[in-house]
């Protein structure tokens, strides 16, 4: 389900879940997040983040689970960040402008 976002809270606009165990070694981390849905018009959508992408780091800071993702979103509220992701076996850096509106 989708819940209404707090209008003062930074959002990425991507619903995520933990990474599958068989990818831990390839990714070099157990704590990254797999994108399972992207909200149209959101920062994730505008940055062309896709379902199935694996989010690794914000500005070089590793994402440590769902709580870590939330902390990084708040830390970089309103800023343009470089998001490192893994897609189809390769690492990519994409630029994302974080804001409070989807």
C-alpha positions as protocol buffer text, in pm:
chain_id: "A"
residue {
  index: 1
  type: UNK
  ca { x: 0 y: 0 z: 0 }
}
residue {
  index: 2
  type: UNK
  ca { x: 101 y: 363 z: -41 }
}
residue {
  index: 3
  type: UNK
  ca { x: 67 y: 609 z: 242 }
}
residue {
  index: 4
  type: UNK
  ca { x: 44 y: 985 z: 218 }
}
residue {
  index: 5
  type: UNK
  ca { x: 386 y: 1144 z: 245 }
}
residue {
  index: 6
  type: UNK
  ca { x: 458 y: 1408 z: 505 }
}
residue {
  index: 7
  type: UNK
  ca { x: 488 y: 1726 z: 291 }
}
residue {
  index: 8
  type: UNK
  ca { x: 797 y: 1833 z: 491 }
}
residue {
  index: 9
  type: UNK
  ca { x: 981 y: 1503 z: 449 }
}
residue {
  index: 10
  type: UNK
  ca { x: 1234 y: 1434 z: 176 }
}
residue {
  index: 11
  type: UNK
  ca { x: 1129 y: 1154 z: -56 }
}
residue {
  index: 12
  type: UNK
  ca { x: 1307 y: 954 z: -321 }
}
residue {
  index: 13
  type: UNK
  ca { x: 985 y: 809 z: -460 }
}
residue {
  index: 14
  type: UNK
  ca { x: 1104 y: 450 z: -471 }
}
residue {
  index: 15
  type: UNK
  ca { x: 966 y: 165 z: -264 }
}
residue {
  index: 16
  type: UNK
  ca { x: 1252 y: -65 z: -161 }
}
residue {
  index: 17
  type: UNK
  ca { x: 1322 y: -395 z: 11 }
}
residue {
  index: 18
  type: UNK
  ca { x: 1634 y: -576 z: 130 }
}
residue {
  index: 19
  type: UNK
  ca { x: 1876 y: -726 z: -120 }
}
residue {
  index: 20
  type: UNK
  ca { x: 1863 y: -1100 z: -191 }
}
residue {
  index: 21
  type: UNK
  ca { x: 2134 y: -1302 z: -19 }
}
residue {
  index: 22
  type: UNK
  ca { x: 2277 y: -1437 z: -348 }
}
residue {
  index: 23
  type: UNK
  ca { x: 2378 y: -1082 z: -449 }
}
residue {
  index: 24
  type: UNK
  ca { x: 2569 y: -988 z: -131 }
}
residue {
  index: 25
  type: UNK
  ca { x: 2909 y: -1090 z: -263 }
}
residue {
  index: 26
  type: UNK
  ca { x: 2864 y: -927 z: -605 }
}
residue {
  index: 27
  type: UNK
  ca { x: 2753 y: -601 z: -445 }
}
residue {
  index: 28
  type: UNK
  ca { x: 3009 y: -600 z: -167 }
}
residue {
  index: 29
  type: UNK
  ca { x: 2734 y: -523 z: 85 }
}
residue {
  index: 30
  type: UNK
  ca { x: 2439 y: -686 z: 259 }
}
residue {
  index: 31
  type: UNK
  ca { x: 2258 y: -363 z: 336 }
}
residue {
  index: 32
  type: UNK
  ca { x: 2173 y: -212 z: -3 }
}
residue {
  index: 33
  type: UNK
  ca { x: 1809 y: -172 z: -110 }
}
residue {
  index: 34
  type: UNK
  ca { x: 1632 y: -323 z: -412 }
}
residue {
  index: 35
  type: UNK
  ca { x: 1379 y: -96 z: -586 }
}
residue {
  index: 36
  type: UNK
  ca { x: 1042 y: -270 z: -617 }
}
residue {
  index: 37
  type: UNK
  ca { x: 836 y: 29 z: -738 }
}
residue {
  index: 38
  type: UNK
  ca { x: 891 y: 388 z: -852 }
}
residue {
  index: 39
  type: UNK
  ca { x: 634 y: 668 z: -817 }
}
residue {
  index: 40
  type: UNK
  ca { x: 573 y: 859 z: -1141 }
}
residue {
  index: 41
  type: UNK
  ca { x: 701 y: 1217 z: -1128 }
}
residue {
  index: 42
  type: UNK
  ca { x: 918 y: 1151 z: -820 }
}
residue {
  index: 43
  type: UNK
  ca { x: 1292 y: 1226 z: -792 }
}
residue {
  index: 44
  type: UNK
  ca { x: 1363 y: 855 z: -856 }
}
residue {
  index: 45
  type: UNK
  ca { x: 1143 y: 858 z: -1166 }
}
residue {
  index: 46
  type: UNK
  ca { x: 1305 y: 1177 z: -1299 }
}
residue {
  index: 47
  type: UNK
  ca { x: 1652 y: 1025 z: -1244 }
}
residue {
  index: 48
  type: UNK
  ca { x: 1543 y: 714 z: -1439 }
}
residue {
  index: 49
  type: UNK
  ca { x: 1578 y: 476 z: -1147 }
}
residue {
  index: 50
  type: UNK
  ca { x: 1401 y: 154 z: -1243 }
}
residue {
  index: 51
  type: UNK
  ca { x: 1230 y: -132 z: -1068 }
}
residue {
  index: 52
  type: UNK
  ca { x: 1499 y: -392 z: -1001 }
}
residue {
  index: 53
  type: UNK
  ca { x: 1780 y: -139 z: -953 }
}
residue {
  index: 54
  type: UNK
  ca { x: 1978 y: -185 z: -634 }
}
residue {
  index: 55
  type: UNK
  ca { x: 2060 y: 130 z: -439 }
}
residue {
  index: 56
  type: UNK
  ca { x: 2413 y: 115 z: -297 }
}
residue {
  index: 57
  type: UNK
  ca { x: 2520 y: 464 z: -179 }
}
residue {
  index: 58
  type: UNK
  ca { x: 2435 y: 836 z: -159 }
}
residue {
  index: 59
  type: UNK
  ca { x: 2737 y: 1059 z: -230 }
}
residue {
  index: 60
  type: UNK
  ca { x: 2963 y: 765 z: -148 }
}
residue {
  index: 61
  type: UNK
  ca { x: 2791 y: 684 z: 186 }
}
residue {
  index: 62
  type: UNK
  ca { x: 2668 y: 324 z: 189 }
}
residue {
  index: 63
  type: UNK
  ca { x: 2297 y: 273 z: 240 }
}
residue {
  index: 64
  type: UNK
  ca { x: 2254 y: 62 z: 553 }
}
residue {
  index: 65
  type: UNK
  ca { x: 1903 y: -82 z: 537 }
}
residue {
  index: 66
  type: UNK
  ca { x: 1572 y: 104 z: 536 }
}
residue {
  index: 67
  type: UNK
  ca { x: 1660 y: 315 z: 841 }
}
residue {
  index: 68
  type: UNK
  ca { x: 1990 y: 415 z: 682 }
}
residue {
  index: 69
  type: UNK
  ca { x: 1813 y: 515 z: 362 }
}
residue {
  index: 70
  type: UNK
  ca { x: 1576 y: 737 z: 562 }
}
residue {
  index: 71
  type: UNK
  ca { x: 1869 y: 903 z: 742 }
}
residue {
  index: 72
  type: UNK
  ca { x: 2047 y: 976 z: 415 }
}
residue {
  index: 73
  type: UNK
  ca { x: 1730 y: 1121 z: 264 }
}
residue {
  index: 74
  type: UNK
  ca { x: 1699 y: 1360 z: 558 }
}
residue {
  index: 75
  type: UNK
  ca { x: 2070 y: 1448 z: 552 }
}
residue {
  index: 76
  type: UNK
  ca { x: 2057 y: 1545 z: 185 }
}
residue {
  index: 77
  type: UNK
  ca { x: 1712 y: 1709 z: 188 }
}
residue {
  index: 78
  type: UNK
  ca { x: 1671 y: 1942 z: -111 }
}
residue {
  index: 79
  type: UNK
  ca { x: 2017 y: 1866 z: -249 }
}
residue {
  index: 80
  type: UNK
  ca { x: 2141 y: 1711 z: -568 }
}
residue {
  index: 81
  type: UNK
  ca { x: 2315 y: 1385 z: -485 }
}
residue {
  index: 82
  type: UNK
  ca { x: 2502 y: 1112 z: -669 }
}
residue {
  index: 83
  type: UNK
  ca { x: 2328 y: 781 z: -615 }
}
residue {
  index: 84
  type: UNK
  ca { x: 2533 y: 469 z: -683 }
}
residue {
  index: 85
  type: UNK
  ca { x: 2320 y: 181 z: -806 }
}
residue {
  index: 86
  type: UNK
  ca { x: 2364 y: -163 z: -952 }
}
residue {
  index: 87
  type: UNK
  ca { x: 2170 y: -250 z: -1267 }
}
residue {
  index: 88
  type: UNK
  ca { x: 2207 y: -558 z: -1487 }
}
residue {
  index: 89
  type: UNK
  ca { x: 2542 y: -653 z: -1336 }
}
residue {
  index: 90
  type: UNK
  ca { x: 2704 y: -309 z: -1356 }
}
residue {
  index: 91
  type: UNK
  ca { x: 2748 y: -19 z: -1115 }
}
residue {
  index: 92
  type: UNK
  ca { x: 2623 y: 325 z: -1225 }
}
residue {
  index: 93
  type: UNK
  ca { x: 2617 y: 671 z: -1071 }
}
residue {
  index: 94
  type: UNK
  ca { x: 2303 y: 877 z: -1133 }
}
residue {
  index: 95
  type: UNK
  ca { x: 2231 y: 1232 z: -1023 }
}
residue {
  index: 96
  type: UNK
  ca { x: 1912 y: 1280 z: -820 }
}
residue {
  index: 97
  type: UNK
  ca { x: 1762 y: 1605 z: -694 }
}
residue {
  index: 98
  type: UNK
  ca { x: 1597 y: 1523 z: -363 }
}
residue {
  index: 99
  type: UNK
  ca { x: 1294 y: 1727 z: -274 }
}
residue {
  index: 100
  type: UNK
  ca { x: 974 y: 1700 z: -75 }
}
residue {
  index: 101
  type: UNK
  ca { x: 733 y: 1663 z: -368 }
}
residue {
  index: 102
  type: UNK
  ca { x: 644 y: 1366 z: -583 }
}
